[in-house]
Amino acid sequence: MTIEETLASVVDRFNRHAERTPAMAEELNGIRRTIQIRLTDGGTYSVDLAQGRLQNLRSGSANGADVRITTDTKTFDALVTKELGPMKALVTRKLAIEGSLEDKLLFRKLL
């Protein structure tokens, strides 16, 4: 699976989960963020969080991104497949998240 397909599946999985979980949709209501994901060995992608959904997945940097996630492809795949948890990835410095504390905690919901 290409990284673009993996990212699209993460977006789809998140949106389906938000639809099935009213409490999550309520928690995300009103939150708008632009999220940039930079894979040190595989390019940069951006996606928007609005109205409780991830949307507008695109290749390239996002000017003025609210959250910047940096990792490598192997770590990203491990996060997506849940072989590696976000907190462990952060502590071992395999993952870096730039943003507010609220945004860092929000990242856990995205996976």
GROMACS elastic network, one bead per residue, 0.5 to 0.9 nm:
[ bonds ]
;  ai    aj funct       b0    kb
    1     4     6  0.81453   500
    1     5     6  0.60604   500
    1     6     6  0.64960   500
    2     5     6  0.51672   500
    2     6     6  0.62424   500
    2     7     6  0.86594   500
    3     7     6  0.60745   500
    3     8     6  0.84947   500
    3    42     6  0.78000   500
    3    73     6  0.78398   500
    3    77     6  0.86781   500
    4     7     6  0.51325   500
    4     8     6  0.61193   500
    4     9     6  0.85829   500
    4    45     6  0.87022   500
    4    58     6  0.88968   500
    4    59     6  0.83983   500
    5     8     6  0.50231   500
    5     9     6  0.61122   500
    5    10     6  0.86340   500
    6     9     6  0.50913   500
    6    10     6  0.62705   500
    6    11     6  0.87327   500
    6    77     6  0.80171   500
    6    80     6  0.81618   500
    7    10     6  0.50493   500
    7    11     6  0.62715   500
    7    12     6  0.86210   500
    7    45     6  0.87506   500
    7    57     6  0.80724   500
    7    80     6  0.89839   500
    8    11     6  0.50941   500
    8    12     6  0.61465   500
    8    13     6  0.85623   500
    8    57     6  0.74115   500
    9    13     6  0.59443   500
    9    14     6  0.84191   500
   10    13     6  0.50986   500
   10    14     6  0.60186   500
   10    15     6  0.85274   500
   10    80     6  0.72617   500
   10   110     6  0.78655   500
   10   111     6  0.70213   500
   11    14     6  0.52103   500
   11    15     6  0.61598   500
   11    16     6  0.86434   500
   11    47     6  0.86774   500
   11    53     6  0.83168   500
   11    54     6  0.58704   500
   11    55     6  0.74449   500
   11    57     6  0.80307   500
   11   110     6  0.81805   500
   12    15     6  0.51864   500
   12    16     6  0.61409   500
   12    17     6  0.85457   500
   12    54     6  0.81360   500
   13    16     6  0.52342   500
   13    17     6  0.61280   500
   13    18     6  0.86125   500
   13   111     6  0.84556   500
   14    17     6  0.51292   500
   14    18     6  0.61503   500
   14    19     6  0.86761   500
   14    53     6  0.75907   500
   14    54     6  0.73489   500
   14   109     6  0.81096   500
   14   110     6  0.61570   500
   14   111     6  0.70432   500
   15    18     6  0.50433   500
   15    19     6  0.62155   500
   15    20     6  0.87486   500
   15    52     6  0.79326   500
   15    53     6  0.55138   500
   15    54     6  0.64960   500
   15    55     6  0.89041   500
   16    19     6  0.51115   500
   16    20     6  0.63631   500
   16    21     6  0.86754   500
   17    20     6  0.51842   500
   17    21     6  0.60411   500
   17    24     6  0.83767   500
   17    25     6  0.89963   500
   18    21     6  0.51418   500
   18    22     6  0.69133   500
   18    23     6  0.84145   500
   18    24     6  0.58913   500
   18    25     6  0.53916   500
   18    28     6  0.89061   500
   18    52     6  0.69686   500
   18    53     6  0.71984   500
   19    22     6  0.67844   500
   19    24     6  0.85093   500
   19    25     6  0.69971   500
   19    52     6  0.87723   500
   19    53     6  0.87404   500
   20    24     6  0.87468   500
   20    25     6  0.86537   500
   21    24     6  0.54511   500
   21    25     6  0.64465   500
   21    26     6  0.87777   500
   22    25     6  0.50228   500
   22    26     6  0.60737   500
   22    27     6  0.85559   500
   23    26     6  0.50757   500
   23    27     6  0.61356   500
   23    28     6  0.87024   500
   24    28     6  0.62101   500
   24    29     6  0.84886   500
   24    52     6  0.80284   500
   24   109     6  0.87388   500
   25    28     6  0.52343   500
   25    29     6  0.60207   500
   25    51     6  0.81713   500
   25    52     6  0.53906   500
   25    53     6  0.82631   500
   26    29     6  0.50433   500
   26    30     6  0.86349   500
   26    52     6  0.77357   500
   27    30     6  0.84015   500
   27    31     6  0.84495   500
   27    52     6  0.81573   500
   28    31     6  0.54714   500
   28    32     6  0.85061   500
   28    49     6  0.87706   500
   28    50     6  0.82042   500
   28    51     6  0.72166   500
   28    53     6  0.83341   500
   29    32     6  0.85788   500
   29    50     6  0.79161   500
   29    51     6  0.57118   500
   29    52     6  0.54729   500
   30    50     6  0.72919   500
   30    51     6  0.62958   500
   30    52     6  0.75899   500
   31    49     6  0.72292   500
   31    50     6  0.62310   500
   31    51     6  0.70587   500
   31    52     6  0.72505   500
   32    48     6  0.73536   500
   32    49     6  0.53793   500
   32    51     6  0.73541   500
   32    52     6  0.83799   500
   32    66     6  0.89724   500
   33    47     6  0.85314   500
   33    48     6  0.58204   500
   33    49     6  0.50875   500
   33    50     6  0.68135   500
   33    65     6  0.74370   500
   33    66     6  0.57045   500
   33    67     6  0.72620   500
   33   103     6  0.86733   500
   34    46     6  0.70358   500
   34    47     6  0.59858   500
   34    49     6  0.62686   500
   34    50     6  0.87200   500
   34    62     6  0.72903   500
   34    63     6  0.89624   500
   34    64     6  0.77719   500
   34    66     6  0.53303   500
   34    67     6  0.65017   500
   34    68     6  0.87168   500
   35    45     6  0.83774   500
   35    46     6  0.55364   500
   35    47     6  0.53518   500
   35    48     6  0.60333   500
   35    49     6  0.75104   500
   35    62     6  0.75973   500
   35    65     6  0.57096   500
   35    66     6  0.61147   500
   35    68     6  0.60105   500
   35    69     6  0.75143   500
   36    44     6  0.70908   500
   36    45     6  0.57518   500
   36    47     6  0.66074   500
   36    48     6  0.87677   500
   36    60     6  0.84042   500
   36    61     6  0.64459   500
   36    62     6  0.60971   500
   36    65     6  0.61383   500
   36    66     6  0.79976   500
   36    67     6  0.61962   500
   36    69     6  0.60361   500
   36    70     6  0.83627   500
   37    43     6  0.84366   500
   37    44     6  0.56504   500
   37    45     6  0.51536   500
   37    46     6  0.60278   500
   37    47     6  0.83193   500
   37    61     6  0.81751   500
   37    67     6  0.84776   500
   37    68     6  0.60771   500
   37    70     6  0.59484   500
   37    71     6  0.79501   500
   38    41     6  0.85857   500
   38    42     6  0.77374   500
   38    43     6  0.60637   500
   38    45     6  0.63924   500
   38    46     6  0.85791   500
   38    60     6  0.88418   500
   38    61     6  0.80843   500
   38    68     6  0.74927   500
   38    69     6  0.60697   500
   38    71     6  0.65339   500
   38    72     6  0.79315   500
   39    43     6  0.53202   500
   39    44     6  0.59690   500
   39    45     6  0.83122   500
   39    69     6  0.83487   500
   39    70     6  0.59298   500
   39    71     6  0.51988   500
   39    73     6  0.58739   500
   39    76     6  0.79826   500
   40    43     6  0.67459   500
   40    44     6  0.82239   500
   40    70     6  0.69781   500
   40    71     6  0.60393   500
   40    72     6  0.50284   500
   40    73     6  0.74350   500
   41    71     6  0.85099   500
   41    72     6  0.57753   500
   41    73     6  0.64081   500
   42    72     6  0.73397   500
   42    73     6  0.64508   500
   43    59     6  0.78525   500
   43    60     6  0.74544   500
   44    58     6  0.88886   500
   44    59     6  0.61567   500
   44    60     6  0.50080   500
   44    61     6  0.58243   500
   44    62     6  0.89135   500
   45    57     6  0.72314   500
   45    58     6  0.56795   500
   45    61     6  0.60800   500
   45    62     6  0.78514   500
   46    56     6  0.79053   500
   46    57     6  0.57860   500
   46    58     6  0.53849   500
   46    59     6  0.62904   500
   46    60     6  0.64334   500
   46    61     6  0.62333   500
   46    62     6  0.59253   500
   46    65     6  0.83159   500
   47    54     6  0.65471   500
   47    55     6  0.59855   500
   47    56     6  0.55088   500
   47    58     6  0.63747   500
   47    59     6  0.88687   500
   47    62     6  0.84204   500
   48    53     6  0.80744   500
   48    54     6  0.55503   500
   48    55     6  0.52623   500
   48    56     6  0.59929   500
   48    57     6  0.70989   500
   49    52     6  0.65545   500
   49    53     6  0.55415   500
   49    55     6  0.63373   500
   49    56     6  0.87555   500
   50    53     6  0.54971   500
   50    54     6  0.65362   500
   50    55     6  0.74111   500
   51    54     6  0.83714   500
   54    57     6  0.77974   500
   54   110     6  0.88088   500
   58    61     6  0.87059   500
   61    65     6  0.82570   500
   62    65     6  0.53470   500
   64    67     6  0.89314   500
   65    68     6  0.65874   500
   66    98     6  0.81953   500
   66    99     6  0.62412   500
   66   100     6  0.83601   500
   66   103     6  0.81582   500
   67    97     6  0.69320   500
   67    98     6  0.56638   500
   67   100     6  0.78437   500
   67   103     6  0.67052   500
   67   104     6  0.79795   500
   68    96     6  0.79731   500
   68    97     6  0.56204   500
   68    99     6  0.66675   500
   69    95     6  0.72383   500
   69    96     6  0.57700   500
   69    98     6  0.64984   500
   69    99     6  0.88256   500
   69   107     6  0.89753   500
   70    94     6  0.84238   500
   70    95     6  0.58486   500
   70    96     6  0.51291   500
   70    97     6  0.64574   500
   70    98     6  0.84781   500
   71    74     6  0.83851   500
   71    75     6  0.64452   500
   71    76     6  0.64953   500
   71    93     6  0.87772   500
   71    94     6  0.60127   500
   71    96     6  0.65639   500
   71    97     6  0.89543   500
   72    75     6  0.54716   500
   72    76     6  0.61529   500
   72    77     6  0.86904   500
   72    94     6  0.75285   500
   72    95     6  0.79418   500
   73    76     6  0.50148   500
   73    77     6  0.60904   500
   73    78     6  0.85696   500
   74    77     6  0.52167   500
   74    78     6  0.62619   500
   74    79     6  0.87121   500
   75    79     6  0.61522   500
   75    80     6  0.86198   500
   75    84     6  0.76246   500
   75    89     6  0.76868   500
   75    94     6  0.67154   500
   75    95     6  0.76145   500
   76    79     6  0.50572   500
   76    80     6  0.61867   500
   76    81     6  0.86523   500
   76    84     6  0.88895   500
   76    95     6  0.84350   500
   77    80     6  0.50691   500
   77    81     6  0.61422   500
   77    82     6  0.83431   500
   77    83     6  0.84112   500
   77    84     6  0.88377   500
   78    81     6  0.52150   500
   78    82     6  0.58532   500
   78    84     6  0.52381   500
   78    85     6  0.81292   500
   79    83     6  0.61749   500
   79    84     6  0.50373   500
   79    85     6  0.60013   500
   79    86     6  0.66086   500
   79    89     6  0.81997   500
   79   111     6  0.73739   500
   80    83     6  0.77513   500
   80    84     6  0.82054   500
   80   111     6  0.63205   500
   81    84     6  0.76930   500
   82    85     6  0.61601   500
   82    86     6  0.87914   500
   82   111     6  0.83041   500
   84    87     6  0.85764   500
   84    88     6  0.68978   500
   84    89     6  0.67883   500
   85    88     6  0.54235   500
   85    89     6  0.62585   500
   85    90     6  0.87391   500
   85   108     6  0.87218   500
   86    89     6  0.50411   500
   86    90     6  0.61501   500
   86    91     6  0.86616   500
   86    95     6  0.76876   500
   86   107     6  0.81363   500
   86   108     6  0.65788   500
   86   111     6  0.86253   500
   87    90     6  0.50839   500
   87    91     6  0.61721   500
   87    92     6  0.85843   500
   87    95     6  0.88787   500
   87   108     6  0.84997   500
   88    91     6  0.50943   500
   88    92     6  0.60430   500
   88    93     6  0.83677   500
   88    94     6  0.84233   500
   88    95     6  0.87935   500
   89    92     6  0.52730   500
   89    93     6  0.60207   500
   89    95     6  0.52320   500
   89    96     6  0.82959   500
   90    94     6  0.60842   500
   90    96     6  0.61646   500
   90    97     6  0.80331   500
   91    94     6  0.77135   500
   91    95     6  0.80964   500
   92    95     6  0.76649   500
   93    96     6  0.65935   500
   97   103     6  0.86249   500
   97   104     6  0.64366   500
   97   107     6  0.85564   500
   98   101     6  0.89825   500
   98   103     6  0.84555   500
   98   104     6  0.76002   500
   99   102     6  0.79525   500
   99   103     6  0.57569   500
   99   104     6  0.64034   500
  100   103     6  0.50537   500
  100   104     6  0.62965   500
  100   105     6  0.87212   500
  101   104     6  0.50210   500
  101   105     6  0.62864   500
  101   106     6  0.85193   500
  102   105     6  0.52106   500
  102   106     6  0.61311   500
  102   107     6  0.88812   500
  103   107     6  0.64218   500
  104   107     6  0.53181   500
  104   108     6  0.74905   500
  105   108     6  0.57458   500
  105   109     6  0.75369   500
  106   109     6  0.53881   500
  106   110     6  0.67728   500
  107   110     6  0.51080   500
  107   111     6  0.69637   500
  108   111     6  0.57150   500
